[in-house]
């Protein structure tokens, strides 16, 4: 869809809706989304560009993931990064994929062999776990958030940290001397990631059309 056609679709959705700033739920998932990053992170910046091309402003709502998900389900905001499942498919409409996220393990750089059965792996409570993690191969150590995982790995209290690759590498880049940690290839799973709006939202079709056009223009984010 051309930029002009996407804009026409937005206008056709209703004058009142077109004038309303688009609410973006910005969670803490750098480098993709974060209130601490310029423009709110890569995906927030993409959404800003998409809606600016359609003549729309945005309203950034800095909220935790659980609250963001609940708000999006009620049609109160756009989710900027979400993985699909059957439950979510019943509730949301999606953009084109905005990223291919690698899920897997970070280990000490001096570890030469893959993790053995029974190794202790730290992960963030509530995270999606791929079959390789949920099948009983590892002992799982739940954390309220992923940040302490690096300290536990350094202290030897866990043997690996499960994370999305780019997000954890962003965390490492903020700290000096992170060369002692490495990504263990291959990833356990690669998850396509989407932006999402409630199916009940009156502007869903128009807003997603604008997002899809910008995603096509910014294809590097999907690699």
C-alpha positions in Angstrom: 0.0 0.0 0.0 1.4 3.5 -1.0 1.8 6.2 1.6 -1.1 8.2 0.0 -3.4 5.2 0.1 -2.6 4.5 3.8 -3.3 8.1 4.6 -6.6 7.9 2.7 -7.5 4.9 4.8 -6.7 6.7 8.0 -8.9 9.7 7.0 -11.7 7.4 6.0 -11.7 5.8 9.4 -13.2 9.0 10.9 -12.1 12.6 11.4 -12.3 12.3 15.2 -10.1 9.2 15.2 -7.6 10.7 12.8 -7.1 13.8 15.1 -6.6 11.7 18.2 -2.9 11.0 19.1 -2.1 7.4 18.9 -1.3 6.0 22.4 1.9 3.9 22.4 2.5 1.6 25.4 6.3 1.8 25.9 7.6 -1.0 28.1 11.2 -1.7 29.2 12.6 -4.0 26.5 15.7 -2.3 25.0 16.9 -1.9 22.3 13.5 -2.4 20.8 11.3 -0.4 23.3 12.3 1.6 26.4 11.5 4.9 28.0 15.2 5.4 28.7 16.2 5.3 25.0 16.0 8.1 22.4 12.6 8.1 20.8 11.6 5.3 23.1 13.7 2.6 21.3 13.8 1.3 17.7 10.2 0.1 17.5 8.8 3.2 19.2 10.7 5.4 16.7 9.2 3.2 13.8 5.7 3.8 15.1 6.3 7.5 15.4 7.5 7.7 11.8 4.5 5.6 10.6 1.9 7.8 12.2 3.7 11.0 11.3 3.4 9.9 7.6 -0.4 9.6 8.1 -0.6 13.0 9.8 -1.0 11.6 13.3 0.7 12.4 16.5 1.5 9.9 19.2 1.2 9.8 23.0 3.8 7.8 24.8 2.7 5.8 27.8 5.6 4.4 29.9 4.2 1.4 31.6 5.4 -2.1 32.7 4.6 -5.0 30.4 1.8 -6.6 32.4 -0.1 -3.2 32.5 0.7 -2.6 28.8 -0.8 -5.9 27.8 -4.0 -5.3 29.9 -4.4 -1.8 28.5 -3.9 -3.0 24.9 -6.5 -5.7 25.4 -9.0 -3.0 26.4 -8.1 -1.0 23.3 -6.2 1.7 25.2 -2.9 1.6 23.4 -0.8 0.0 20.7 1.6 -2.8 21.8 4.9 -2.3 20.1 6.5 -5.7 20.5 4.5 -8.9 21.1 4.7 -12.6 20.1 1.7 -14.3 18.8 -0.2 -17.2 20.4 -3.7 -18.6 20.2 -5.0 -16.5 23.1 -3.6 -13.3 21.7 -4.8 -14.1 18.2 -8.4 -14.1 19.5 -7.9 -10.6 20.9 -5.5 -8.7 18.7 -4.9 -7.7 15.1 -1.2 -7.5 14.1 1.2 -5.5 11.9 3.7 -7.2 9.7 6.6 -8.7 11.6 8.9 -5.9 13.0 11.7 -8.2 14.2 12.9 -11.8 14.3 14.0 -12.2 17.9 16.5 -14.9 18.9 15.8 -16.6 22.2 18.5 -18.6 23.9 21.3 -18.9 26.4 24.1 -16.7 27.6 27.0 -18.5 29.3 30.5 -17.8 30.5 32.9 -17.3 27.7 35.3 -19.9 29.2 32.6 -22.6 28.9 33.6 -24.9 25.9 30.8 -27.4 25.8 27.0 -27.1 25.6 25.2 -27.0 28.9 24.6 -30.4 30.4 21.3 -31.8 31.5 20.4 -30.4 34.9 22.3 -27.1 34.5 20.8 -24.2 36.4 19.4 -21.5 34.1 18.1 -18.1 35.2 15.1 -16.6 33.4 12.6 -13.8 34.0 9.4 -15.0 35.6 6.5 -14.8 33.2 8.7 -15.1 30.1 7.8 -17.4 27.3 9.9 -20.5 27.4 10.7 -22.5 24.3 10.2 -26.3 24.4 13.9 -26.8 25.0 13.6 -24.8 28.2 10.2 -26.1 29.4 10.9 -29.8 28.8 12.8 -30.4 32.0 16.3 -30.4 30.5 17.4 -27.6 32.9 16.8 -26.5 36.4 15.1 -23.1 36.2 15.8 -20.2 38.5 13.1 -17.6 38.2 13.9 -13.9 38.6 11.6 -10.9 39.0 13.5 -9.2 36.1 16.4 -10.3 34.0 19.0 -7.9 35.2 20.3 -9.8 38.3 21.0 -12.8 36.0 24.3 -11.4 34.9 25.5 -11.1 38.5 24.3 -14.7 39.3 26.2 -16.0 36.3 29.4 -14.2 37.3 29.1 -15.5 40.9 28.6 -19.1 39.5 25.2 -19.4 41.1 23.7 -20.2 37.7 25.3 -21.7 34.6 23.4 -19.7 32.0 20.9 -16.9 31.6 17.9 -17.3 29.2 17.1 -14.1 27.3 16.3 -12.5 24.0 19.7 -12.0 22.4 19.6 -8.3 21.4 18.1 -7.3 24.7 20.7 -9.1 26.8 23.5 -7.9 24.5 22.2 -4.3 25.0 22.5 -4.9 28.8 26.1 -6.2 28.4 27.0 -3.1 26.3 26.1 -0.8 29.2 28.7 -2.5 31.4 32.5 -2.5 31.1 34.3 -5.8 30.9 31.4 -7.9 29.5 33.7 -10.0 27.3 33.5 -12.9 29.9 29.9 -13.6 28.7 29.0 -15.1 25.3 25.9 -16.1 23.4 25.6 -19.9 23.0 24.7 -20.7 19.4 22.4 -21.8 17.9 19.3 -20.0 19.4 16.7 -22.2 21.1 14.0 -20.5 19.0 13.5 -17.5 16.7 10.2 -15.7 17.3 8.7 -13.3 14.8 7.6 -10.2 16.7 4.6 -7.9 15.8 2.9 -4.7 16.8 -0.7 -5.3 17.9 -4.0 -3.5 18.5 -7.2 -4.8 19.9 -9.6 -6.1 17.3 -12.3 -4.0 18.8 -10.3 -0.7 18.3 -12.2 1.5 15.8 -8.9 2.6 14.2 -7.2 -0.8 14.0 -7.3 -1.2 10.3 -6.2 2.3 9.5 -3.4 2.4 12.1 -2.0 -1.0 11.1 -2.0 0.0 7.4 0.3 3.0 8.3 2.5 0.7 10.4 2.8 -1.9 7.7 3.9 0.7 5.1 6.6 2.0 7.5 7.7 -1.6 8.3 8.1 -2.2 4.5 10.2 0.9 4.3 12.3 -0.2 7.3 12.9 -3.8 6.4 16.2 -4.0 8.3 14.4 -4.2 11.6 13.0 -7.6 10.5 16.4 -9.2 9.9 
